[in-house]
Amino acid sequence: MPKVLILLGSTSDEPVMQETVRYLNWFGINNEMIVASAHRDPQKVAELATGAKENGYSCIIAAAGMAAALPGVVAAHTDLPVIGVPLEGGLQGGIDALYSIVQMPPGIPVGCVAVGKAGARNAAVLTARILALNDEGIRRRLEEFKRGGYTI
């Protein structure tokens, strides 16, 4: 069964990222949320990202605001798909976080979704699309979701 690691830069990010958890749960995707700041806990972030695959994770969602270094740091330490969720809190409603996530150097890609709750939801849907390639149950739930047959 696929499992997703959700990393947050701060506990203050948790209310927004509960949307990701809610959607992943609806899709039947196991997930675990951990707070680990790229700036305050760089060693912990590196260990989580480096060991993610051997710990059974198939994808990583990383959320951060302002400088939003977390998704890029995670991507530098793993070859799993990394989806970055930019969060509000800095300049102009999160535009600084958005730019930080989408401006990764060549060879260290981070998928990026919208800022805030919409992005948190889309991170879960994008993850479901990735995992549905190899999981029939998730693929069926995704089809139901696309038909509008969901209540989340």
ABEGO torsion letter per residue (X at the ends): XBBBBBBBABAAAAAAAAAAAAAAAAAGBBBBBBBBBAAABAAAAAAAAAAAAAAGBABBBBBBBEAGAAAAAAAAABABBBBBBBBBGBBGGGAAAAAAAAABBBGBBBBBBBBEAAAAAAAAAAAAAAAAAABAAAAAAAAAAAAGABBX
